[in-house]
Amino acid sequence: MYDVMRVREDFPILSREIYGKPLVYLDNGATTQKPRQVVEAIVDEYYNVNANVHRGVHFLSQQATDLHEASREVVRRFLNAHSTNEILFTRGTTEGINLLAFSFGESMVKEGDEIVVSAMEHHSNIVPWQMMCERKGAHLRVIPMTDSGELEMEALEALLNERTRIVCCTQVSNVLGTVNPIAEVVKIAHRRGIPVLVDGAQSVPHMKVDVQELDCDFFAFSGHKVYGPTGVGVLYGKEEWLEKLPPYQGGGEMIKNVSFEKTTYNELPYKFEAGTPDYVATHALAKALEYVEQLGMKNIEQYERDLTRYALERMQQIEGMHIYGMAKERDAVISFQVGDIHHLDMGTLLDRLGIAVRTGHHCAEPLMRRLGIEGTVRASFGLYNTKDEVDALVAGIEKVRRMF
């Protein structure tokens, strides 16, 4: 049985009060809180193991290097990647996508080529590709979505052609909660020999991800959204692809030999990891992944989906409630508006009740334009949220609604 109250004991911040009210933290789509195990790992490494990795023969450097590379193996296992050579440490999903957009664009994209993204992408999976298209004279194409918030798969088929170089798609929408059929997207693209990048920022915290089963070519996620530290993330890439692509940045660690005439690059994965990595954060990320593995990703997924279903049922009973995105397959995100109440007003007043939600366009302005709105209130759930907290959210929304 999934014991959520026992889980909550690992997160000291959840016992805080805000404005004299118990904290109800429902902004997990932006970042998750951190369990004691993660914070303690950070403190322990700084106090006891701190030394630069890969470059020292002394004991501390060797120990720090072992922890850093052991973390890479934890990530490999977590994603079921074939090799640690396929695991690149980054600062997060955004840097991972920027890395790929630059390296892939430099070597694989020519004038007139096309890049395909979906209508529900986060800016992080739009802007880097737009920048690359501007540099290379390429064009961005968009997979449309239905009014219920699902991708139009037939339209994807029609978009792909001999000029398509890559398909970039989120696994879970950070606004709608839609769980996209990524395995099907990959199959459609691969039939034409087109690689696929998956933005996994919103999926990794909530469900088991197996990159070999998905057969995606690239997969990016952020540590801070899966109960790990900020400033660290992962870009997975199939080894055959990473071997082809040029480095994203130059400097230490990514080189084999340097002269003023020529530089030769290091082997994978170090070719893409210039400079000193945040080796403390990689160790803490591994602790976060081990934490959710210990709870069981299947258990987390089932618990959160039940909680989301309960929240939807309760919230749909509120007068004037409008929920955006009602896909058949959805995850732990609910974006909404109530009557004519501005989303910023709703979020601000909920905050005074101790309820933390997100307001605005959620870094998805094209999606907002597709929905015909400026923004929403977003409640996003994590493995420590409870039905009592959902009830507090509903009561808070009702209180604000009555005020207006």
KEROBA-420153 format. One record per atom (N, C-alpha, C): x, z, y; residue in one letter. Coordinates in steps of 0.2 Angstrom, whole numbers, padded with zeros to 4 digits, always signed. Each point is the difference from the previous one (the first is absolute). Layout:
// KEROBA-420153
XZYA/...
//
This chain:
// KEROBA-420153
+0004+0000-0006M/-0004+0000+0006M/+0004+0000+0006M/-0002-0004+0005Y/+0004+0000+0007Y/-0002+0006+0004Y/+0005+0005+0001D/-0002+0006+0004D/+0002-0001+0007D/-0004-0002+0004V/+0001-0002+0007V/+0002+0006+0004V/-0003+0006-0001M/+0002+0006+0003M/+0007+0002-0001M/+0002-0001-0007R/+0007+0002-0001R/+0005-0005+0003R/-0002-0006+0001V/+0004-0005+0003V/+0001+0001+0007V/-0005+0003+0004R/+0000+0002+0007R/+0005+0005+0001R/+0001+0004-0005E/+0005+0006+0001E/+0007-0003+0002E/+0002-0006-0002D/+0006-0003+0001D/+0001-0003+0007D/-0005+0000+0004F/+0000-0003+0006F/-0002+0005+0006F/+0005+0004+0002P/-0001+0006+0005P/-0004-0002+0006P/+0001-0006+0003I/-0003-0002+0006I/-0008+0000-0001I/-0002-0001-0006L/-0008+0000-0001L/-0003+0007+0001L/+0004+0005+0001S/-0003+0006+0002S/+0000+0002+0007S/+0002-0005+0004R/+0000+0001+0007R/-0007+0000+0003R/-0001+0003+0006E/-0006-0001+0004E/+0002-0004+0006E/-0005-0004+0002I/+0000-0004+0006I/-0006+0002+0005I/+0002+0002+0006Y/-0005+0002+0004Y/-0005+0006-0003Y/+0004+0004-0004G/-0004+0005-0003G/-0004-0002-0006G/+0000-0006-0002K/-0003-0003-0006K/+0004-0002-0006K/-0002+0001-0006P/+0005-0002-0005P/+0001-0008+0000P/+0007-0001-0001L/+0002-0007+0001L/-0004-0004-0006L/-0003-0006+0002V/-0002-0005-0005V/+0003-0006+0001V/+0005-0002-0004Y/+0005-0005+0002Y/-0002-0006-0004Y/-0003-0005+0004L/-0003-0006-0003L/+0003-0006+0003L/+0007+0000+0001D/+0004-0006+0003D/+0005-0002-0005D/-0001+0000-0006N/+0005-0001-0005N/+0002-0007+0000N/-0004-0005+0002G/+0002-0007+0001G/+0006-0001+0005G/+0000+0005+0005A/+0006-0001+0004A/+0006+0004-0002A/-0001+0006-0003T/+0006+0003-0003T/-0003+0006-0004T/+0003+0001-0006T/-0002+0006-0004T/+0004+0006+0002T/-0003+0006-0002Q/+0004+0006+0001Q/+0005+0001-0006Q/+0004+0004+0000K/+0006+0001-0004K/+0000+0006-0004K/+0000+0000-0007P/+0000+0006-0004P/+0007+0004+0001P/+0000+0006-0002R/+0006+0004+0001R/+0006-0003-0004R/-0002-0003-0006Q/+0006-0003-0004Q/+0004-0005+0004Q/-0003-0004+0004V/+0003-0005+0004V/+0004+0003+0006V/-0003+0004+0003V/+0004+0004+0006V/+0005+0004-0003V/+0000+0003-0005E/+0005+0004-0003E/+0006-0004-0002E/-0002-0006-0003A/+0006-0005-0002A/+0004-0002+0006A/-0004-0001+0006I/+0004-0002+0006I/+0005+0005+0002I/-0003+0006+0000V/+0004+0006+0003V/+0006+0001-0005V/-0002+0000-0006D/+0006+0001-0005D/+0005-0005+0000D/-0001-0006+0001E/+0005-0005+0000E/+0004+0001+0007E/-0003+0001+0005Y/+0004+0001+0007Y/+0004+0006-0001Y/-0002+0006-0003Y/+0004+0006+0000Y/+0005+0000-0006Y/-0001-0004-0005N/+0005+0000-0006N/+0003-0006-0002N/-0003-0006+0002V/+0003-0006-0003V/+0002-0005+0005V/+0000+0001+0006N/+0000-0005+0006N/+0007-0003+0000N/+0000-0007-0001A/+0006-0004+0000A/-0002-0007+0000A/+0004-0004+0003N/-0002-0007+0000N/+0001-0003-0007N/-0005-0005-0002V/+0000-0002-0007V/+0005-0006-0001V/+0002-0002-0006H/+0003-0006-0002H/+0007-0001+0003H/+0002+0005+0004R/+0007-0002+0004R/+0005+0006-0001R/-0002+0005-0004G/+0005+0006+0000G/+0002+0001-0008G/+0006+0002-0001V/+0002+0003-0006V/-0001+0007-0001V/-0002+0004+0005H/+0000+0007+0000H/-0007+0002-0003H/+0000+0006-0002F/-0006+0003-0004F/-0007-0001+0003F/+0000+0002+0006L/-0007-0001+0004L/-0002-0007+0000L/+0004-0005+0002S/-0001-0007+0000S/-0003-0002-0007S/+0004+0002-0005Q/-0002-0003-0006Q/-0007+0003-0002Q/-0001+0007+0001Q/-0007+0003-0001Q/-0005-0003+0004Q/+0001-0002+0006A/-0005-0003+0005A/-0002-0007-0003A/+0005-0004-0002T/-0001-0006-0003T/-0004+0000-0006T/+0002+0005-0004D/-0004+0000-0007D/-0008+0001+0002D/-0001+0005+0005L/-0007+0001+0001L/-0003-0006+0003L/+0003-0004+0005H/-0002-0006+0003H/-0002-0005-0005H/+0004-0001-0005E/-0001-0005-0005E/-0005+0002-0005E/+0000+0006-0002A/-0005+0003-0004A/-0007-0001+0003A/+0000+0000+0006S/-0007-0001+0004S/-0002-0007-0001S/+0005-0005+0000R/-0002-0007-0001R/-0003-0001-0007R/+0003+0004-0005E/-0003-0001-0006E/-0007+0003-0001E/-0001+0006+0004V/-0007+0002+0000V/-0005-0005+0003V/+0002-0003+0005V/-0004-0005+0003V/-0001-0006-0005V/+0005-0002-0003R/+0000-0006-0005R/-0005+0002-0005R/+0000+0006-0003R/-0005+0003-0005R/-0007+0000+0003R/+0000+0002+0006F/-0007+0001+0003F/-0004-0006+0001F/+0004-0006+0002L/-0003-0006+0000L/+0000-0004-0006L/+0004+0002-0005N/+0001-0004-0006N/+0004-0006+0001N/+0005+0000+0005A/+0004-0006+0001A/+0005-0001-0006A/+0002-0006+0000H/+0005-0001-0006H/+0007+0003+0001H/+0002+0000+0006S/+0007+0003+0001S/+0000+0003+0007S/+0005+0005+0000T/+0001+0003+0007T/+0003-0005+0005T/+0003-0005-0002N/+0002-0006+0004N/-0006-0002+0004N/-0006+0001-0002E/-0006-0003+0003E/-0003+0005+0005E/+0003+0006+0001I/-0002+0005+0005I/+0004+0001+0006I/-0002-0002+0005L/+0003+0000+0007L/-0003+0006+0004L/+0005+0004+0002F/-0003+0006+0005F/+0000-0003+0007F/-0006+0002+0003T/-0001-0003+0007T/-0002+0006+0004T/-0002-0001+0006R/-0003+0006+0004R/-0007+0000-0001R/-0003-0004-0003G/-0008+0000-0001G/-0002-0007-0002G/-0007-0001-0001T/-0003-0006-0001T/+0002-0005+0005T/-0001+0002+0007T/+0002-0005+0005T/+0006-0003+0000T/+0006+0004-0001E/+0006-0003-0001E/+0001-0004-0006E/-0003+0002-0005G/+0000-0004-0006G/-0003-0007+0001G/-0005+0000+0003I/-0003-0007+0001I/+0004-0004+0005I/+0003+0003+0006N/+0004-0003+0004N/+0006-0003-0003N/+0003+0004-0005L/+0006-0002-0004L/-0002-0006-0003L/-0005+0000-0004L/-0002-0006-0004L/-0002-0006+0005L/-0004+0001+0005A/-0001-0005+0005A/+0006-0004+0002A/+0005+0004+0002F/+0006-0003+0003F/+0004-0003-0006F/+0001+0003-0005S/+0005-0003-0005S/-0004-0006-0004S/-0006+0001-0001F/-0004-0006-0003F/+0000-0005+0005F/-0002+0001+0006G/-0001-0005+0005G/+0007-0004+0001G/+0005+0003+0000E/+0007-0003+0001E/+0002-0005-0005E/-0002+0002-0006S/+0002-0004-0006S/-0005-0005-0003S/-0007+0002+0001M/-0005-0003-0004M/-0005-0004+0004M/+0000+0000+0007V/-0005-0002+0004V/+0003-0005+0005V/-0004-0006+0000K/+0002-0005+0005K/-0006-0002+0005K/+0002-0004+0005E/-0005-0002+0004E/-0006-0003-0003E/-0006+0002+0002G/-0006-0003-0003G/-0003+0004-0007G/+0004+0004-0002D/-0002+0004-0006D/-0005+0005+0002D/-0003+0003-0005E/-0006+0005+0001E/+0001+0007-0003E/-0002+0005+0003I/+0000+0007-0003I/-0007+0002+0000I/-0003+0003-0005V/-0007+0002-0001V/+0000+0008+0000V/-0004+0002+0004V/-0002+0007+0000V/-0007+0001+0000V/-0003+0006-0001S/-0007+0001+0000S/-0003+0003+0006S/-0006-0001+0001A/-0004+0002+0006A/+0000+0008+0001A/+0002+0004-0005M/+0000+0007+0001M/+0007+0003+0000M/+0005-0004+0002E/+0007+0003+0000E/+0001+0005+0006E/+0004+0005-0001H/+0003+0004+0005H/+0005-0004+0004H/+0001+0001+0006H/+0004-0003+0004H/+0007-0001-0003H/+0002+0005-0004S/+0007-0001-0003S/+0000-0006-0005S/-0005-0002-0002N/+0000-0006-0005N/-0003-0006+0004N/+0000+0000+0006I/-0002-0006+0004I/+0006-0002+0005I/+0002+0005+0004V/+0004-0001+0006V/+0007-0003-0003V/+0003+0003-0005P/+0007-0002-0002P/+0000-0007-0002P/-0006-0002-0004W/-0001-0007-0002W/-0001-0005+0006W/-0004+0002+0005Q/-0001-0004+0006Q/+0007-0001+0004Q/+0004+0005+0000M/+0007+0000+0003M/+0004-0005-0003M/+0000+0000-0007M/+0003-0005-0004M/-0002-0007+0001M/-0007+0000+0000C/-0003-0007+0001C/+0002-0003+0007C/+0001+0004+0005E/+0002-0002+0007E/+0007-0003-0001E/+0004+0004-0003R/+0007-0002-0001R/+0001-0007-0004R/-0004+0000-0005K/+0001-0006-0005K/-0004-0006+0002K/-0005+0001+0004G/-0005-0005+0001G/-0005-0001-0006G/-0002+0006-0003A/-0004+0000-0005A/-0007+0002+0002A/-0005+0001-0004H/-0007+0001+0002H/-0003+0006-0005H/-0004+0004+0003L/-0003+0006-0003L/-0007-0003-0002L/-0002+0001-0006R/-0007-0001-0003R/-0003+0006-0002R/-0006+0001+0000V/-0004+0006-0001V/-0005+0000-0005V/+0000+0004-0005I/-0005+0000-0005I/-0006+0004+0003I/-0006-0003+0000P/-0006+0003+0003P/-0003+0006-0004P/-0004+0004+0002M/-0003+0005-0004M/-0008-0001+0002M/-0004+0003-0005T/-0007+0001+0000T/-0002+0005+0005T/-0006+0000+0002D/-0003+0006+0004D/+0000+0007-0003D/+0001+0000-0007S/+0000+0006-0003S/+0008+0003-0001S/+0004-0005+0003G/+0007+0002+0000G/+0004-0002-0006G/-0002-0005-0004E/+0004-0003-0005E/+0003-0006+0001E/+0006-0002-0003L/+0003-0006+0001L/-0004-0006-0003L/+0000-0005+0004E/-0003-0006-0003E/+0005-0004-0004E/+0000+0001-0007M/+0005-0002-0004M/+0000-0008-0001M/-0006-0003+0001E/+0000-0007-0001E/+0003-0003+0006E/+0000+0003+0006A/+0003-0002+0006A/+0008+0000-0001A/+0002+0005-0003L/+0007+0001-0002L/+0003-0006-0003L/-0004-0002-0006E/+0002-0006-0003E/+0000-0006+0004E/-0004-0001+0005A/+0000-0006+0004A/+0005+0000+0005A/+0003+0006+0002L/+0005+0001+0005L/+0007-0002-0003L/+0001+0001-0006L/+0006-0001-0003L/+0002-0008-0001L/+0006-0002+0002N/+0002-0007+0000N/+0007+0000-0001N/+0003-0006+0000E/+0007-0001-0001E/+0005+0003+0006E/-0004+0001+0005R/+0004+0003+0006R/+0000+0008+0000R/-0004+0003-0004T/-0001+0007-0001T/+0007+0003-0003T/+0003+0005+0004R/+0006+0003-0002R/-0001+0007-0003R/-0005+0004+0002I/-0001+0006-0002I/-0007+0003+0001I/-0003+0004-0004V/-0006+0003+0001V/+0001+0008+0001V/-0002+0003+0006C/+0001+0007+0002C/-0007+0003+0000C/-0001+0005-0004C/-0007+0003+0000C/+0001+0008-0002C/-0004+0004+0004T/-0001+0007-0002T/-0003+0001-0006T/+0002+0005-0004Q/-0004+0002-0006Q/-0006+0004+0002Q/+0000+0004+0005V/-0005+0004+0002V/-0001+0000+0008V/-0006-0002+0003S/+0000+0000+0007S/+0000+0007+0003S/+0004+0001+0005N/+0000+0006+0004N/-0006+0001+0004N/-0004-0005+0001V/-0006+0001+0004V/-0006+0001-0005V/-0001-0005-0004L/-0006-0001-0004L/+0000+0004-0007L/+0006+0002-0002G/+0001+0003-0007G/-0001-0005-0005G/-0001-0007+0001T/+0000-0005-0005T/+0006+0000-0004T/-0001+0000-0007V/+0005-0001-0005V/+0000-0007-0002V/+0005-0004+0003N/+0000-0007-0002N/+0003-0002-0007N/-0003-0005-0002P/+0002-0002-0007P/+0007-0003+0000P/+0005+0004+0000I/+0007-0003+0001I/+0002-0004-0006I/-0001+0002-0006A/+0002-0003-0006A/-0003-0007+0001A/-0006-0001+0002E/-0003-0007+0000E/+0003-0004+0006E/+0001+0003+0006V/+0004-0003+0005V/+0007-0003-0002V/+0003+0004-0004V/+0007-0002-0003V/-0001-0006-0005V/-0005+0001-0004K/-0001-0006-0005K/-0001-0006+0004K/-0005+0000+0005I/-0001-0006+0004I/+0006-0003+0003I/+0004+0004+0003A/+0006-0002+0004A/+0005-0003-0005A/+0001+0004-0006H/+0005-0002-0004H/-0001-0007-0004H/-0007-0001+0000R/-0001-0007-0003R/+0003-0006+0004R/+0001+0002+0006R/+0003-0005+0004R/+0007+0001+0002R/+0003+0005-0004G/+0007+0002+0001G/+0001+0004+0007G/-0005+0003+0003I/+0001+0004+0006I/+0001+0007-0001I/+0005+0003+0003P/+0001+0007-0001P/-0005+0005+0004P/-0001+0006-0002V/-0005+0004+0003V/+0003+0007+0002V/-0001+0002+0007L/+0002+0006+0002L/-0006+0005+0000L/+0000+0006-0002V/-0005+0005+0000V/+0002+0005+0005V/-0005+0002+0005D/+0001+0006+0004D/-0003+0005-0004D/+0004+0005-0003G/-0003+0006-0004G/+0000+0006+0004G/+0000+0000+0007A/+0000+0006+0004A/-0006+0005-0002A/-0006-0004-0001Q/-0006+0004-0001Q/-0002+0001-0007Q/+0004-0003-0005S/-0002+0000-0007S/+0004+0005-0004S/+0007+0000+0002V/+0004+0005-0004V/-0002+0007+0000V/-0003+0003+0005P/-0002+0007+0000P/-0006+0001-0004P/-0004-0005-0002H/-0006+0001-0003H/-0001-0003-0007H/+0004-0004-0002M/-0001-0003-0007M/+0007-0002-0003M/+0000-0001-0006K/+0006-0002-0004K/+0001-0007+0002K/+0007-0001+0002V/+0002-0007+0001V/+0005-0002-0005V/-0001-0006-0003D/+0005-0002-0005D/+0002-0007+0002D/+0005-0001+0003V/+0002-0007+0003V/+0001-0005-0005V/+0002+0002-0006Q/+0001-0005-0006Q/-0007-0002-0002Q/-0005+0004+0000E/-0007-0002-0002E/-0003-0004+0005E/+0001+0002+0007L/-0002-0005+0005L/+0003-0006+0000L/+0006+0000-0002D/+0005-0006+0001D/+0001-0003+0007D/-0001+0005+0005C/+0002-0002+0007C/+0007-0001+0000C/+0002-0004+0005D/+0007-0001+0001D/+0004+0005+0005D/-0004+0003+0004F/+0002+0005+0005F/-0005+0005+0001F/+0002+0007+0001F/-0005+0005+0001F/+0003+0005+0005F/-0004+0002+0005A/+0003+0005+0005A/-0004+0006+0001A/+0003+0006+0000F/-0004+0006+0002F/+0004+0005+0004F/-0003+0005+0003S/+0003+0005+0004S/+0000+0007-0003S/+0005+0003+0000G/+0000+0007-0002G/-0005+0005+0003G/-0001-0001+0006H/-0004+0006+0004H/-0007-0001-0002H/-0002-0005-0003K/-0007-0001-0002K/-0001+0002-0007K/+0005+0002-0003V/-0001+0002-0007V/+0004+0007-0001V/-0002+0004+0005Y/+0002+0007+0000Y/+0008+0001+0001Y/+0003-0005+0002G/+0008+0001+0001G/+0001+0000+0007G/+0007+0000+0002P/+0002+0000+0007P/-0001-0006+0004P/+0000+0001+0006T/+0000-0006+0004T/+0006-0004+0000T/+0000-0006+0003G/+0007-0004+0000G/+0003-0002-0006G/-0004-0001-0005V/+0003-0002-0007V/-0006-0004-0003V/+0002-0006-0003G/-0005-0004-0004G/+0004-0004-0005G/-0004-0005-0003V/+0003-0004-0005V/-0002-0007+0000V/+0004-0004-0001L/-0002-0007-0001L/+0002-0002-0007L/-0004-0002-0004Y/+0001-0002-0007Y/+0000-0008+0000Y/+0005-0003-0003G/+0000-0007+0000G/+0003-0002-0007G/-0003-0005-0003K/+0003-0003-0007K/+0007-0002+0001K/+0004+0002-0005E/+0007-0001+0001E/+0002-0007+0002E/-0003-0005-0004E/+0001-0007+0002E/-0001-0002+0007E/-0005+0003+0003W/-0001-0001+0007W/+0005+0003+0005W/+0001+0006-0002L/+0005+0004+0005L/+0007-0003-0001L/+0002-0003-0006E/+0006-0003+0000E/+0001-0007+0004E/-0006-0003+0001K/+0000-0006+0004K/+0000+0001+0008K/-0003+0006+0002L/-0001+0001+0007L/+0007+0003+0004L/+0001-0002+0006P/+0005+0003+0004P/-0001+0007+0002P/+0005+0003+0002P/-0001+0007+0003P/-0004+0000+0006P/-0003+0006+0001Y/-0004+0001+0006Y/+0004+0002+0006Y/+0005+0005-0002Q/+0004+0003+0005Q/+0008+0000-0002Q/+0004+0000+0004G/+0007+0001-0001G/+0003+0006+0001G/+0006+0002-0003G/+0003+0006+0001G/+0003+0003-0006G/+0001+0007+0000G/+0003+0003-0006G/-0005+0000-0006G/+0002+0001-0006E/-0003+0000-0006E/-0003-0006-0003E/-0002-0005+0005M/-0003-0006-0003M/+0006-0005-0001M/+0006+0002+0001I/+0006-0005-0001I/+0004+0001-0006I/+0003-0005-0003K/+0005+0000-0005K/+0007+0000+0003K/+0001-0005+0004N/+0006-0001+0003N/-0001-0003+0007N/+0004+0002+0005V/-0001-0002+0007V/+0007-0002+0003V/+0000-0006+0003S/+0006-0002+0004S/-0003-0004+0006S/+0005-0001+0005F/-0003-0003+0006F/-0002-0008-0002F/+0002-0002-0005E/-0002-0007-0002E/-0007+0000-0004E/-0001+0005-0004K/-0006-0001-0005K/-0001+0007-0003K/-0007+0001-0001T/-0002+0007-0003T/-0004-0002-0006T/+0002+0003-0006T/-0004-0001-0006T/-0005+0006-0001T/-0006-0001-0002Y/-0005+0006-0001Y/+0001+0004-0006Y/-0003+0006+0000N/+0000+0004-0005N/-0005-0002-0005N/+0000+0003-0006E/-0005-0002-0005E/-0007+0004+0001E/-0005-0002-0003L/-0006+0004+0001L/+0000+0007-0003L/-0004+0004+0003P/-0004-0001+0006P/+0003+0001+0007P/+0007+0002-0001Y/+0004+0002+0007Y/+0000-0006+0005Y/-0001-0006-0003K/+0001-0006+0005K/-0005+0001+0006K/-0006+0004-0001F/-0005+0000+0005F/+0000+0007+0003F/+0005+0004-0001E/+0000+0007+0002E/+0006+0002+0005E/+0000-0004+0005A/+0006+0001+0005A/+0000+0007+0003A/+0006+0003+0001G/+0000+0007+0003G/-0001+0006-0004G/+0000+0006+0002T/-0001+0006-0003T/-0008+0000-0002T/-0002+0001-0006P/-0007+0001-0001P/-0002+0007+0001P/-0006+0001+0001D/-0003+0007+0001D/+0000+0003-0007D/+0006+0002-0003Y/+0000+0002-0007Y/-0004+0006-0001Y/-0001+0004+0005V/-0004+0007-0001V/-0007-0002-0001V/-0002-0005+0004A/-0007-0002+0000A/-0002-0004-0007A/+0005-0004-0002T/-0001-0003-0007T/-0001+0005-0005T/+0004+0005+0000H/-0001+0006-0005H/-0006+0003+0001H/-0003+0001+0006A/-0006+0004+0001A/-0006-0005-0002A/+0001-0007+0001L/-0005-0005-0002L/-0001+0001-0008L/+0006+0000-0003A/+0000+0001-0008A/-0004+0006-0002A/+0001+0006+0004K/-0004+0006-0001K/-0007-0001+0001K/-0002-0004+0005A/-0007-0001+0001A/-0003-0004-0005A/+0003-0005-0003L/-0002-0005-0005L/-0001+0004-0007L/+0005+0005-0001E/+0000+0004-0006E/-0006+0005+0001E/-0002+0002+0006Y/-0005+0004+0001Y/-0007-0003-0002Y/-0001-0006+0003V/-0006-0003-0002V/-0001-0002-0007V/+0006-0002-0003E/+0000-0002-0007E/-0002+0006-0005E/+0003+0006+0003Q/-0002+0006-0004Q/-0007+0001+0000Q/-0003-0001+0006L/-0008+0001+0000L/-0003-0005-0004L/+0003-0006+0000G/-0003-0006-0004G/-0004-0005+0005G/+0003-0006+0000M/-0003-0004+0005M/-0007-0002-0002M/-0002+0000-0007K/-0007-0002-0002K/-0004+0006+0002K/+0002+0006+0000N/-0004+0006+0002N/-0001+0000+0008N/+0005-0002+0003I/+0000+0000+0008I/-0005-0006+0001I/+0000-0006-0003E/-0004-0005+0002E/-0007+0002-0002E/-0002+0003-0005Q/-0007+0002-0002Q/-0002+0005+0005Q/+0004+0005+0001Y/-0003+0005+0005Y/-0001-0003+0007Y/+0004-0004+0002E/-0001-0003+0007E/-0006-0004+0000E/-0001-0004-0005R/-0005-0005+0000R/-0007+0004+0000R/+0000+0005-0004D/-0006+0004-0001D/-0001+0004+0007D/+0005+0002+0003L/-0001+0003+0007L/-0002-0005+0005L/+0003-0006+0000T/-0003-0005+0005T/-0007-0002-0002T/-0002-0001-0006R/-0007-0001-0001R/-0004+0005+0002R/+0002+0006+0000Y/-0004+0006+0002Y/-0001-0001+0008Y/+0006-0001+0003A/+0000-0001+0007A/-0005-0006+0003A/+0001-0005-0004L/-0005-0006+0002L/-0007+0002-0001L/-0002+0003-0005E/-0007+0002-0001E/-0002+0005+0006E/+0004+0005+0002R/-0002+0005+0005R/+0000-0004+0007R/+0005-0004+0001M/+0000-0003+0007M/-0005-0005+0001M/-0002-0003-0005Q/-0006-0005+0000Q/-0006+0003+0002Q/-0001+0006-0001Q/-0006+0004+0002Q/+0000+0001+0008Q/+0005-0001+0003I/+0000+0002+0007I/-0003-0005+0004I/-0005+0002+0005E/-0003-0005+0004E/+0005-0004+0004E/-0001-0007+0000G/+0004-0004+0005G/+0007-0002-0003G/+0001+0003-0006M/+0007-0001-0004M/+0001-0008-0001M/+0005-0003+0001H/+0002-0006-0002H/+0007+0000-0003H/+0001-0001-0006I/+0006+0000-0004I/+0002-0007-0001I/+0007-0002+0001Y/+0003-0006+0000Y/+0003-0001-0006Y/-0002-0006-0004G/+0003-0001-0006G/-0003+0003-0006G/-0004-0004-0004M/-0003+0003-0006M/+0002-0004-0006M/+0006-0001-0001A/+0002-0004-0006A/-0001+0004-0006A/-0001-0004-0006K/-0002+0004-0006K/+0006+0004-0002K/+0006-0003+0001E/+0006+0004-0002E/+0003+0003+0007E/+0000+0007+0001R/+0002+0003+0006R/+0004+0006-0002R/+0004+0002+0005D/+0004+0006-0001D/-0002+0005+0006D/+0005+0005+0001A/-0002+0006+0003A/+0001+0000+0008A/-0004-0005+0003V/+0000-0002+0007V/-0007-0001+0002V/-0003+0003+0005I/-0006-0002+0003I/+0000-0001+0007I/-0001-0006+0003S/+0000-0001+0007S/-0007-0001+0002S/-0002+0004+0006F/-0007+0000+0002F/-0001+0000+0007F/-0006-0001+0003Q/-0002+0002+0006Q/-0007+0003+0000Q/-0002+0004+0005V/-0007+0003-0001V/-0003-0002+0007V/-0006-0004-0001G/-0004-0002+0006G/+0005-0003+0005G/-0001+0002+0007D/+0004-0003+0005D/+0005+0005+0002D/+0002+0005-0004I/+0005+0004+0002I/+0007-0003-0001I/+0004+0000+0005H/+0007-0003+0000H/+0004+0003-0005H/+0004-0004-0004H/+0004+0003-0005H/+0005+0005+0003H/+0002-0001+0006L/+0005+0005+0002L/-0004+0007+0002L/-0006-0001+0003D/-0004+0007+0001D/-0001+0003-0007D/-0002-0003-0005M/-0001+0003-0006M/+0006+0003-0003M/+0006-0003+0000G/+0006+0003-0002G/+0002+0006+0004G/-0001+0000+0006T/+0003+0005+0004T/-0005+0006-0001T/-0006-0001+0000L/-0005+0006-0001L/+0001+0003-0007L/+0001-0004-0005L/+0001+0002-0007L/+0007+0004+0000L/+0005-0002+0004D/+0006+0004+0000D/-0001+0007+0002D/-0005+0001+0005R/-0001+0007+0003R/-0003+0004-0005R/-0003-0003-0006L/-0003+0003-0005L/+0005+0002-0006L/+0007-0002+0001G/+0005+0000-0005G/+0000-0005-0005G/-0003-0006+0002I/+0000-0005-0005I/+0004-0006+0003I/+0005-0002-0004A/+0005-0005+0002A/-0002-0007-0003A/-0002-0004+0004V/-0001-0007-0002V/+0003-0005+0004V/+0001-0006-0001R/+0003-0005+0004R/-0005-0005+0003R/+0001-0001+0006T/-0004-0005+0004T/+0004-0006+0003T/-0004-0005+0001G/+0003-0006+0003G/+0000-0006-0004G/+0005-0005+0000H/+0000-0006-0003H/+0004+0000-0007H/+0003+0006-0001H/+0004+0001-0006H/+0005-0005-0001H/+0003-0003+0005C/+0006-0005-0001C/-0003-0006-0004C/-0006-0002+0002A/-0004-0005-0004A/-0004-0004+0005A/+0002-0002+0006E/-0004-0003+0005E/-0004-0006-0002E/+0004-0005-0004P/-0004-0006-0003P/-0006+0002-0004P/+0001+0005-0004L/-0006+0003-0004L/-0005+0002+0004L/+0001+0004+0006M/-0005+0003+0004M/-0004-0006+0003M/+0004-0005+0002R/-0003-0006+0003R/-0005-0004-0005R/+0002+0000-0006R/-0004-0002-0005R/-0006+0004-0001R/+0000+0006+0001L/-0006+0005-0001L/-0004+0000+0007L/+0003-0003+0005G/-0004+0000+0006G/+0000+0007+0004G/+0005+0004-0001I/+0001+0006+0003I/+0007+0002+0003I/+0000+0005+0004E/+0007+0002+0003E/+0004+0005-0004E/-0004+0004-0004G/+0003+0005-0004G/-0005+0004-0004G/+0003+0004-0004T/-0005+0005-0004T/+0003+0007+0000T/-0003+0004-0003V/+0002+0007-0002V/+0002-0001-0008V/+0006+0002-0002R/+0002+0000-0007R/+0001+0006-0003R/-0003+0002-0005A/+0001+0006-0004A/+0004-0003-0007A/+0006+0003-0001S/+0003-0003-0006S/+0002+0007-0004S/-0001-0001-0006F/+0001+0006-0005F/+0006+0000-0004F/+0003+0006-0002G/+0005+0001-0004G/-0001+0005-0006G/+0005+0001-0003L/-0001+0003-0007L/-0002+0008+0001L/+0001+0002+0006Y/-0002+0007+0002Y/-0006+0001+0003Y/-0004-0005+0002N/-0006+0001+0004N/-0006+0002-0005N/-0005+0003+0002T/-0005+0003-0004T/-0007-0002+0003T/-0005+0001-0005K/-0007-0001+0002K/-0002+0004+0006K/+0002+0006+0001D/-0001+0004+0005D/+0002-0003+0007D/+0006-0003-0001E/+0003-0003+0006E/-0005-0006+0002E/-0002-0004-0005V/-0005-0005+0002V/-0006+0002+0003V/-0003+0006-0003D/-0006+0003+0003D/+0002+0002+0008D/+0006+0003+0001A/+0002+0001+0007A/+0000-0006+0004A/+0002-0005-0002L/+0000-0007+0003L/-0007-0002+0002L/-0004+0000-0005V/-0007-0002+0001V/-0003+0005+0005V/+0001+0006+0000A/-0003+0005+0005A/+0003-0001+0007A/+0006-0002+0000G/+0003-0001+0006G/-0003-0007+0004G/-0001-0005-0004I/-0002-0006+0002I/-0008+0001+0003I/-0003+0004-0004E/-0007+0001+0002E/+0000+0004+0006E/+0004+0005+0001K/+0001+0004+0006K/+0001-0005+0006K/+0005-0004-0001V/+0002-0005+0006V/-0006-0004+0001V/-0003-0003-0005R/-0006-0004+0001R/-0006+0003+0004R/-0001+0006-0001R/-0005+0004+0003R/+0002+0001+0008R/+0006+0001+0001M/+0003+0000+0007M/-0002-0006+0004M/+0000-0006-0003F/-0001-0006+0003F/-0007-0002+0000F/
//
